Amino acid sequence: MTKIYTVLEILELSTDYLQKKGIESPRVNAELLLGDILNCKRLDLYLKFDQPLNEEELSKYRNYLSRRGNFEPYQYIIGKSEFYGRIFNVNKSVLIPRPETELLVEEVINYSKEKTNLEILDIGTGSGNIPITLALEIENSKITSIDISEEALKTAVTNSQLFNLNGSINFNRIDVLSNEIYLLQQKFDVIVSNPPYVSIGDYKIVQKEILEFEPKIAVTDNSDGFKFYKRIAQCGKELLKENGKIFCEIAKDQSEELLKIFKESNYINIEFVKDYQNIDRILIAEKS
């Protein structure tokens, strides 16, 4: 006779399993995975502690646990990730949205309060979390979003359709490192980007979840971590309107070098916004 497990029992067993595998926050991960299977929020599980799992639910959960135990991010397992209070589809072709990137979006939203009809260029769309959030939060904004990955763009378009943004964001397959970028033939008020900023040296020691599952092209620039910033600074001189602004997410300890890069490119009013850990996380620079 097959043993029947309740929600509480399976959570306790799976938390122990994930902890032994070396997964950070094992209880949270166990709850997120089970919540997806039972189609409920994490907190709602506490109202279902005595509920038994049927064989189909148990089988699916075992598969989820096995994958998470192999360090596959839970967001890829359930195919979803939360960003700025909304749920986005994600897969292995796109970077998983991070809370730090919400700070980047917040800075652009705050800037938009001073302007009307903002024209925005998003470089490296990934799942589309940045341009979609900006389109939903900034009234009458016109957004162009580019990425080199065809699969990433498909994901972004799918997400834009989820939020009924059909056609309101102009998605383009463009390599920012090539001269294709200038084919846009448009001037923007804002350039926003969360570029690949991990140096190739640091990439070798990132978390296993990132190293083995997230798209390398979205994480590292295969160089010193500054290649995309230099390119964005260069492109901005052509693509930004006068006094237009660049907003970029950055890595820890990059601000000093980035200040030099953008100063040498004649940007003014360069500033850095700190994250919740008091680390410089957002670069803002204005075209002179």
Sequence and secondary structure as in RCSB ss.txt:
>XXXX:A:sequence
MTKIYTVLEILELSTDYLQKKGIESPRVNAELLLGDILNCKRLDLYLKFDQPLNEEELSKYRNYLSRRGNFEPYQ
YIIGKSEFYGRIFNVNKSVLIPRPETELLVEEVINYSKEKTNLEILDIGTGSGNIPITLALEIENSKITSIDISE
EALKTAVTNSQLFNLNGSINFNRIDVLSNEIYLLQQKFDVIVSNPPYVSIGDYKIVQKEILEFEPKIAVTDNSDG
FKFYKRIAQCGKELLKENGKIFCEIAKDQSEELLKIFKESNYINIEFVKDYQNIDRILIAEKS
>XXXX:A:secstr
     BHHHHHHHHHHHHHHTT SSHHHHHHHHHHHHTTS TGGGGG TT B  HHHHHHHHHHHHHHHTT  HH
HHHTEEEETTEEEE  TTS    HHHHHHHHHHHHHHTT SS EEEEE  TTSHHHHHHHHHSTT EEEEEES H
HHHHHHHHHHHHTT TTTEEEEE  TTSGGGGGG   EEEEEE    B HHHHTTS HHHHHHS HHHHB SSSS
 HHHHHHHHHHHHHEEEEEEEEEE  TT HHHHHHHHHHTTEEEEEEEE TTS EEEEEEEE 
